Amino acid sequence: MPIDPKLQLDEYSLVTTRLMKKHAATSEETADSDELRDSTAQLALILDLAHQAFMRHRPAAPIVHRLAGRLHRLRRQVAPAVWQKLVPLAQQHRVAEYLIQDPFTRWSVEKPRGYSGDAGLLDIYYKHPTADDIVASSTLLGRQIYAYTSEAASSVAGRERRDILARTVDETASSVAKAEVLAIACGHLREAERSDALAKRKLQRWVGLDQDPVSVATVNHDFAGTAVEALHGSVRGILRRAYALGTFDLVYASGLYDYLPRAIGVRLLQRAMELVKPGGEFLFANFSDEITTDGYMETFMDWPLILRSADDMSDIINAALGGSSFEAKVYYGSNRNIVYGKIRKGDL
């Protein structure tokens, strides 16, 4: 789907499938012909079994569960260059006609805003009221598949991430009077709906920065009259210090790092720490390399992510801040599908 030029998406944000694939590709690596032939046959069997089960009207959840598990194992088994050859083959298989009925999968494939992982997609797996009509208008089979995909471990982890963000903001507000908060790539800022500090007017300001003007407009509409203000801005703009944002007691980037290659992630962390007040914190999150829905997401949802381990997160922190005064903690969410890095800036 072509990108609306009005969105002004920049390559540093890497939220389009084309750009993700560009940065995932390695110029030296080519697919081994024997491995590609064997893995193509494996993929065909996996997809044919799922298709047959749908045709026989078997329960949707077990079908998608088995399919996702088999795609996950195949993805881990083959070389990355081979897997990239398999992705379009899966997307062209007739089983996609069933899977696309799931509103979560369909939105991800159709990309109404022109890029992967948009705020509307998050609302669907958040089960936010604004997505109720989208789910209700789906077919019976689509709603049955959604009952599974919305409760998959990665979706559960995404909802927990929203709650962790709200809790972190509240903890900041409880320790700092008139706290100031910055959310980078804020989306619809759904965590603010769950913030006790915002509801009780304990925040001086909560700035949301996003490159999607639809998200910016949604946030400013939904939180009018509160400490929240959304601004249009991108990763490129942050790296160039293009915005006079001031400094904050808490800065966080909850879903952005899923799309950033290491070098950009390091630079963004360095810049983010410049926006953190002494004694303040930066929190960032990344889907972990332990998720088991990766194969399904990359194929039928057309939603590639850069997955990271705790060691990968520590590596980014150390590369960005080596020699600086900081305290860092890296930890997993409750089901280990998302990994978090929290850095506290040293006091002056």
BAMIFI-304128 format. One record per residue (C-alpha): x, y, z; residue in three letters. Coordinates in nm, 3 decimals. Layout:
<nodes>
+---------+---------+---------+-----+
:      c1 :      c2 :      c3 : res :
+---------+---------+---------+-----+
:       X :       Y :       Z : ALA :
...
+---------+---------+---------+-----+
</nodes>
This chain:
<nodes>
+---------+---------+---------+-----+
:      c1 :      c2 :      c3 : res :
+---------+---------+---------+-----+
:   0.000 :   0.000 :   0.000 : MET :
:   0.152 :   0.335 :  -0.096 : PRO :
:   0.228 :   0.578 :   0.184 : ILE :
:   0.030 :   0.898 :   0.199 : ASP :
:   0.295 :   1.168 :   0.146 : PRO :
:   0.114 :   1.387 :   0.398 : LYS :
:   0.224 :   1.146 :   0.670 : LEU :
:   0.586 :   1.246 :   0.610 : GLN :
:   0.721 :   0.916 :   0.736 : LEU :
:   1.098 :   0.914 :   0.754 : ASP :
:   1.340 :   0.627 :   0.704 : GLU :
:   1.478 :   0.662 :   1.055 : TYR :
:   1.143 :   0.555 :   1.195 : SER :
:   1.144 :   0.232 :   0.993 : LEU :
:   0.776 :   0.161 :   1.028 : VAL :
:   0.717 :   0.032 :   0.676 : THR :
:   0.767 :  -0.325 :   0.564 : THR :
:   0.981 :  -0.216 :   0.271 : ARG :
:   1.222 :  -0.025 :   0.492 : LEU :
:   1.231 :  -0.304 :   0.751 : MET :
:   1.327 :  -0.552 :   0.481 : LYS :
:   1.589 :  -0.314 :   0.346 : LYS :
:   1.760 :  -0.296 :   0.682 : HIS :
:   1.712 :  -0.667 :   0.756 : ALA :
:   1.880 :  -0.771 :   0.432 : ALA :
:   2.248 :  -0.856 :   0.428 : THR :
:   2.423 :  -0.790 :   0.101 : SER :
:   2.657 :  -1.088 :   0.142 : GLU :
:   2.392 :  -1.346 :   0.226 : GLU :
:   2.210 :  -1.548 :  -0.040 : THR :
:   1.959 :  -1.828 :   0.003 : ALA :
:   2.105 :  -2.179 :  -0.031 : ASP :
:   1.912 :  -2.349 :  -0.311 : SER :
:   1.888 :  -2.688 :  -0.141 : ASP :
:   1.771 :  -2.537 :   0.188 : GLU :
:   1.523 :  -2.317 :   0.004 : LEU :
:   1.378 :  -2.615 :  -0.183 : ARG :
:   1.340 :  -2.823 :   0.133 : ASP :
:   1.198 :  -2.538 :   0.341 : SER :
:   0.953 :  -2.444 :   0.065 : THR :
:   0.818 :  -2.797 :   0.080 : ALA :
:   0.789 :  -2.776 :   0.459 : GLN :
:   0.606 :  -2.446 :   0.433 : LEU :
:   0.364 :  -2.584 :   0.174 : ALA :
:   0.277 :  -2.872 :   0.405 : LEU :
:   0.225 :  -2.640 :   0.703 : ILE :
:  -0.004 :  -2.411 :   0.506 : LEU :
:  -0.196 :  -2.691 :   0.335 : ASP :
:  -0.272 :  -2.852 :   0.671 : LEU :
:  -0.411 :  -2.524 :   0.804 : ALA :
:  -0.614 :  -2.469 :   0.488 : HIS :
:  -0.765 :  -2.817 :   0.506 : GLN :
:  -0.859 :  -2.766 :   0.869 : ALA :
:  -1.040 :  -2.442 :   0.785 : PHE :
:  -1.223 :  -2.612 :   0.496 : MET :
:  -1.342 :  -2.881 :   0.736 : ARG :
:  -1.470 :  -2.613 :   0.974 : HIS :
:  -1.244 :  -2.717 :   1.257 : ARG :
:  -1.228 :  -2.477 :   1.556 : PRO :
:  -1.033 :  -2.166 :   1.458 : ALA :
:  -0.817 :  -2.118 :   1.767 : ALA :
:  -0.636 :  -2.456 :   1.748 : PRO :
:  -0.579 :  -2.410 :   1.375 : ILE :
:  -0.411 :  -2.072 :   1.419 : VAL :
:  -0.223 :  -2.189 :   1.728 : HIS :
:  -0.071 :  -2.484 :   1.541 : ARG :
:  -0.002 :  -2.270 :   1.234 : LEU :
:   0.175 :  -2.000 :   1.437 : ALA :
:   0.381 :  -2.258 :   1.623 : GLY :
:   0.490 :  -2.434 :   1.305 : ARG :
:   0.581 :  -2.105 :   1.136 : LEU :
:   0.780 :  -2.004 :   1.443 : HIS :
:   0.980 :  -2.328 :   1.437 : ARG :
:   1.040 :  -2.302 :   1.063 : LEU :
:   1.156 :  -1.942 :   1.098 : ARG :
:   1.406 :  -2.042 :   1.366 : ARG :
:   1.523 :  -2.344 :   1.168 : GLN :
:   1.612 :  -2.182 :   0.835 : VAL :
:   1.869 :  -1.919 :   0.740 : ALA :
:   1.739 :  -1.558 :   0.741 : PRO :
:   1.789 :  -1.528 :   0.365 : ALA :
:   1.579 :  -1.840 :   0.311 : VAL :
:   1.306 :  -1.717 :   0.544 : TRP :
:   1.280 :  -1.393 :   0.347 : GLN :
:   1.209 :  -1.602 :   0.037 : LYS :
:   0.939 :  -1.797 :   0.223 : LEU :
:   0.746 :  -1.494 :   0.350 : VAL :
:   0.585 :  -1.397 :   0.015 : PRO :
:   0.508 :  -1.763 :  -0.058 : LEU :
:   0.309 :  -1.784 :   0.263 : ALA :
:   0.130 :  -1.457 :   0.193 : GLN :
:   0.019 :  -1.584 :  -0.147 : GLN :
:  -0.118 :  -1.914 :  -0.015 : HIS :
:  -0.495 :  -1.964 :  -0.024 : ARG :
:  -0.512 :  -2.011 :   0.354 : VAL :
:  -0.467 :  -1.634 :   0.378 : ALA :
:  -0.828 :  -1.595 :   0.264 : GLU :
:  -0.936 :  -1.736 :   0.600 : TYR :
:  -0.679 :  -1.560 :   0.817 : LEU :
:  -0.747 :  -1.217 :   0.669 : ILE :
:  -1.097 :  -1.234 :   0.815 : GLN :
:  -0.943 :  -1.173 :   1.158 : ASP :
:  -0.971 :  -0.794 :   1.212 : PRO :
:  -0.629 :  -0.785 :   1.380 : PHE :
:  -0.459 :  -0.963 :   1.090 : THR :
:  -0.656 :  -0.771 :   0.827 : ARG :
:  -0.567 :  -0.429 :   0.970 : TRP :
:  -0.200 :  -0.522 :   0.982 : SER :
:  -0.202 :  -0.636 :   0.620 : VAL :
:  -0.407 :  -0.347 :   0.482 : GLU :
:  -0.214 :  -0.078 :   0.676 : LYS :
:  -0.481 :   0.196 :   0.658 : PRO :
:  -0.224 :   0.455 :   0.767 : ARG :
:   0.043 :   0.325 :   0.532 : GLY :
:   0.274 :   0.158 :   0.782 : TYR :
:   0.300 :  -0.139 :   1.017 : SER :
:   0.216 :  -0.131 :   1.386 : GLY :
:   0.009 :   0.188 :   1.379 : ASP :
:  -0.193 :   0.311 :   1.676 : ALA :
:  -0.514 :   0.172 :   1.527 : GLY :
:  -0.362 :  -0.174 :   1.524 : LEU :
:  -0.262 :  -0.139 :   1.889 : LEU :
:  -0.617 :  -0.039 :   1.974 : ASP :
:  -0.738 :  -0.366 :   1.823 : ILE :
:  -0.516 :  -0.583 :   2.041 : TYR :
:  -0.570 :  -0.353 :   2.338 : TYR :
:  -0.941 :  -0.436 :   2.293 : LYS :
:  -1.004 :  -0.065 :   2.318 : HIS :
:  -1.366 :   0.049 :   2.277 : PRO :
:  -1.276 :   0.241 :   1.961 : THR :
:  -1.201 :  -0.094 :   1.794 : ALA :
:  -1.532 :  -0.256 :   1.890 : ASP :
:  -1.703 :  -0.177 :   1.560 : ASP :
:  -1.405 :  -0.310 :   1.362 : ILE :
:  -1.426 :  -0.641 :   1.546 : VAL :
:  -1.806 :  -0.657 :   1.535 : ALA :
:  -1.814 :  -0.600 :   1.158 : SER :
:  -1.589 :  -0.900 :   1.095 : SER :
:  -1.718 :  -1.242 :   0.991 : THR :
:  -1.798 :  -1.507 :   1.250 : LEU :
:  -1.477 :  -1.689 :   1.155 : LEU :
:  -1.285 :  -1.362 :   1.180 : GLY :
:  -1.410 :  -1.304 :   1.533 : ARG :
:  -1.320 :  -1.661 :   1.625 : GLN :
:  -0.966 :  -1.613 :   1.498 : ILE :
:  -0.948 :  -1.278 :   1.678 : TYR :
:  -1.044 :  -1.451 :   2.000 : ALA :
:  -0.714 :  -1.637 :   1.961 : TYR :
:  -0.485 :  -1.370 :   1.815 : THR :
:  -0.593 :  -1.108 :   2.070 : SER :
:  -0.507 :  -1.349 :   2.353 : GLU :
:  -0.178 :  -1.473 :   2.208 : ALA :
:   0.117 :  -1.415 :   2.441 : ALA :
:   0.249 :  -1.126 :   2.233 : SER :
:  -0.087 :  -0.945 :   2.252 : SER :
:  -0.110 :  -1.005 :   2.627 : VAL :
:   0.242 :  -0.862 :   2.660 : ALA :
:   0.141 :  -0.556 :   2.460 : GLY :
:  -0.145 :  -0.484 :   2.697 : ARG :
:   0.087 :  -0.534 :   2.994 : GLU :
:   0.331 :  -0.288 :   2.838 : ARG :
:   0.057 :  -0.024 :   2.828 : ARG :
:  -0.007 :  -0.083 :   3.199 : ASP :
:   0.365 :  -0.075 :   3.283 : ILE :
:   0.391 :   0.265 :   3.114 : LEU :
:   0.099 :   0.404 :   3.313 : ALA :
:   0.245 :   0.268 :   3.633 : ARG :
:   0.588 :   0.415 :   3.555 : THR :
:   0.435 :   0.758 :   3.495 : VAL :
:   0.247 :   0.733 :   3.824 : ASP :
:   0.564 :   0.629 :   4.009 : GLU :
:   0.747 :   0.928 :   3.863 : THR :
:   0.467 :   1.161 :   3.969 : ALA :
:   0.474 :   1.019 :   4.321 : SER :
:   0.844 :   1.093 :   4.361 : SER :
:   0.867 :   1.426 :   4.174 : VAL :
:   0.635 :   1.721 :   4.226 : ALA :
:   0.482 :   1.848 :   3.899 : LYS :
:   0.656 :   1.580 :   3.698 : ALA :
:   0.722 :   1.624 :   3.327 : GLU :
:   0.695 :   1.326 :   3.093 : VAL :
:   0.781 :   1.268 :   2.726 : LEU :
:   0.648 :   0.977 :   2.518 : ALA :
:   0.842 :   0.922 :   2.194 : ILE :
:   0.626 :   0.765 :   1.919 : ALA :
:   0.324 :   0.798 :   2.147 : CYS :
:   0.055 :   0.655 :   1.920 : GLY :
:  -0.283 :   0.713 :   2.082 : HIS :
:  -0.121 :   0.731 :   2.428 : LEU :
:  -0.366 :   0.477 :   2.568 : ARG :
:  -0.155 :   0.440 :   2.883 : GLU :
:  -0.268 :   0.790 :   2.982 : ALA :
:  -0.622 :   0.658 :   3.021 : GLU :
:  -0.491 :   0.435 :   3.300 : ARG :
:  -0.277 :   0.692 :   3.477 : SER :
:  -0.387 :   0.790 :   3.826 : ASP :
:  -0.138 :   1.079 :   3.821 : ALA :
:  -0.299 :   1.232 :   3.512 : LEU :
:  -0.649 :   1.189 :   3.650 : ALA :
:  -0.550 :   1.359 :   3.976 : LYS :
:  -0.364 :   1.639 :   3.794 : ARG :
:  -0.028 :   1.558 :   3.947 : LYS :
:   0.165 :   1.613 :   3.622 : LEU :
:   0.305 :   1.940 :   3.496 : GLN :
:   0.304 :   1.816 :   3.137 : ARG :
:   0.292 :   1.493 :   2.943 : TRP :
:   0.420 :   1.547 :   2.590 : VAL :
:   0.350 :   1.291 :   2.322 : GLY :
:   0.562 :   1.302 :   2.006 : LEU :
:   0.452 :   1.110 :   1.696 : ASP :
:   0.513 :   1.127 :   1.323 : GLN :
:   0.154 :   1.023 :   1.241 : ASP :
:  -0.072 :   1.332 :   1.232 : PRO :
:  -0.378 :   1.112 :   1.289 : VAL :
:  -0.233 :   0.992 :   1.619 : SER :
:  -0.137 :   1.347 :   1.718 : VAL :
:  -0.491 :   1.471 :   1.646 : ALA :
:  -0.646 :   1.179 :   1.836 : THR :
:  -0.437 :   1.242 :   2.147 : VAL :
:  -0.505 :   1.615 :   2.150 : ASN :
:  -0.877 :   1.552 :   2.109 : HIS :
:  -0.904 :   1.276 :   2.369 : ASP :
:  -0.697 :   1.456 :   2.635 : PHE :
:  -0.801 :   1.815 :   2.579 : ALA :
:  -0.792 :   2.014 :   2.901 : GLY :
:  -0.535 :   1.787 :   3.068 : THR :
:  -0.157 :   1.802 :   3.105 : ALA :
:  -0.123 :   1.601 :   2.783 : VAL :
:  -0.011 :   1.763 :   2.459 : GLU :
:   0.078 :   1.577 :   2.140 : ALA :
:   0.324 :   1.718 :   1.887 : LEU :
:   0.415 :   1.612 :   1.536 : HIS :
:   0.772 :   1.485 :   1.520 : GLY :
:   0.988 :   1.196 :   1.407 : SER :
:   1.297 :   1.005 :   1.510 : VAL :
:   1.493 :   1.199 :   1.251 : ARG :
:   1.384 :   1.524 :   1.412 : GLY :
:   1.488 :   1.404 :   1.757 : ILE :
:   1.827 :   1.297 :   1.630 : LEU :
:   1.873 :   1.638 :   1.468 : ARG :
:   1.758 :   1.817 :   1.785 : ARG :
:   1.490 :   1.984 :   1.576 : ALA :
:   1.240 :   2.030 :   1.861 : TYR :
:   1.262 :   2.266 :   2.157 : ALA :
:   1.114 :   2.017 :   2.403 : LEU :
:   1.300 :   2.103 :   2.723 : GLY :
:   1.386 :   1.827 :   2.969 : THR :
:   1.178 :   1.567 :   3.149 : PHE :
:   1.166 :   1.355 :   3.463 : ASP :
:   1.065 :   1.055 :   3.251 : LEU :
:   1.120 :   0.989 :   2.883 : VAL :
:   1.001 :   0.664 :   2.726 : TYR :
:   0.977 :   0.489 :   2.390 : ALA :
:   0.748 :   0.192 :   2.425 : SER :
:   0.722 :   0.041 :   2.077 : GLY :
:   0.968 :   0.230 :   1.862 : LEU :
:   1.274 :   0.011 :   1.917 : TYR :
:   1.097 :  -0.282 :   1.750 : ASP :
:   1.172 :  -0.103 :   1.422 : TYR :
:   1.515 :   0.049 :   1.486 : LEU :
:   1.841 :  -0.114 :   1.383 : PRO :
:   2.108 :  -0.112 :   1.651 : ARG :
:   2.298 :   0.194 :   1.526 : ALA :
:   1.987 :   0.414 :   1.520 : ILE :
:   1.872 :   0.272 :   1.852 : GLY :
:   2.204 :   0.368 :   2.011 : VAL :
:   2.188 :   0.721 :   1.873 : ARG :
:   1.828 :   0.766 :   1.983 : LEU :
:   1.910 :   0.652 :   2.336 : LEU :
:   2.196 :   0.902 :   2.353 : GLN :
:   1.968 :   1.182 :   2.238 : ARG :
:   1.686 :   1.072 :   2.469 : ALA :
:   1.918 :   1.087 :   2.768 : MET :
:   1.992 :   1.450 :   2.681 : GLU :
:   1.620 :   1.512 :   2.734 : LEU :
:   1.622 :   1.347 :   3.077 : VAL :
:   1.674 :   1.565 :   3.383 : LYS :
:   1.943 :   1.463 :   3.634 : PRO :
:   1.791 :   1.188 :   3.847 : GLY :
:   1.530 :   1.121 :   3.580 : GLY :
:   1.472 :   0.804 :   3.380 : GLU :
:   1.449 :   0.673 :   3.026 : PHE :
:   1.244 :   0.359 :   2.961 : LEU :
:   1.237 :   0.169 :   2.635 : PHE :
:   1.078 :  -0.161 :   2.536 : ALA :
:   1.126 :  -0.419 :   2.262 : ASN :
:   0.945 :  -0.736 :   2.166 : PHE :
:   1.180 :  -1.013 :   2.274 : SER :
:   1.334 :  -1.289 :   2.067 : ASP :
:   1.137 :  -1.537 :   2.278 : GLU :
:   0.799 :  -1.463 :   2.117 : ILE :
:   0.642 :  -1.751 :   1.927 : THR :
:   0.414 :  -1.548 :   1.701 : THR :
:   0.702 :  -1.403 :   1.500 : ASP :
:   0.650 :  -1.630 :   1.198 : GLY :
:   0.279 :  -1.553 :   1.177 : TYR :
:   0.336 :  -1.180 :   1.223 : MET :
:   0.597 :  -1.160 :   0.946 : GLU :
:   0.397 :  -1.367 :   0.699 : THR :
:   0.022 :  -1.331 :   0.730 : PHE :
:   0.023 :  -1.000 :   0.919 : MET :
:   0.303 :  -0.850 :   0.705 : ASP :
:   0.440 :  -0.706 :   1.030 : TRP :
:   0.816 :  -0.757 :   1.065 : PRO :
:   0.985 :  -0.656 :   1.388 : LEU :
:   1.343 :  -0.642 :   1.512 : ILE :
:   1.335 :  -0.878 :   1.810 : LEU :
:   1.587 :  -0.840 :   2.092 : ARG :
:   1.711 :  -1.027 :   2.397 : SER :
:   1.806 :  -0.884 :   2.735 : ALA :
:   2.169 :  -0.897 :   2.622 : ASP :
:   2.080 :  -0.697 :   2.310 : ASP :
:   1.915 :  -0.430 :   2.523 : MET :
:   2.217 :  -0.412 :   2.754 : SER :
:   2.442 :  -0.385 :   2.450 : ASP :
:   2.249 :  -0.083 :   2.321 : ILE :
:   2.262 :   0.082 :   2.663 : ILE :
:   2.636 :   0.024 :   2.706 : ASN :
:   2.715 :   0.135 :   2.350 : ALA :
:   2.518 :   0.455 :   2.397 : ALA :
:   2.621 :   0.550 :   2.748 : LEU :
:   2.958 :   0.395 :   2.816 : GLY :
:   3.149 :   0.629 :   3.046 : GLY :
:   2.841 :   0.824 :   3.151 : SER :
:   2.693 :   0.833 :   3.499 : SER :
:   2.384 :   0.613 :   3.494 : PHE :
:   2.210 :   0.317 :   3.655 : GLU :
:   2.051 :   0.062 :   3.424 : ALA :
:   1.813 :  -0.227 :   3.466 : LYS :
:   1.705 :  -0.471 :   3.195 : VAL :
:   1.409 :  -0.699 :   3.264 : TYR :
:   1.136 :  -0.900 :   3.097 : TYR :
:   0.761 :  -0.861 :   3.126 : GLY :
:   0.565 :  -1.136 :   3.297 : SER :
:   0.551 :  -1.370 :   2.996 : ASN :
:   0.892 :  -1.267 :   2.856 : ARG :
:   0.745 :  -1.154 :   2.522 : ASN :
:   0.864 :  -0.796 :   2.581 : ILE :
:   1.196 :  -0.688 :   2.729 : VAL :
:   1.249 :  -0.352 :   2.897 : TYR :
:   1.547 :  -0.127 :   2.958 : GLY :
:   1.529 :   0.142 :   3.224 : LYS :
:   1.813 :   0.392 :   3.272 : ILE :
:   1.839 :   0.642 :   3.556 : ARG :
:   2.050 :   0.946 :   3.482 : LYS :
:   2.307 :   1.037 :   3.744 : GLY :
:   2.251 :   1.342 :   3.961 : ASP :
:   2.470 :   1.644 :   3.894 : LEU :
+---------+---------+---------+-----+
</nodes>
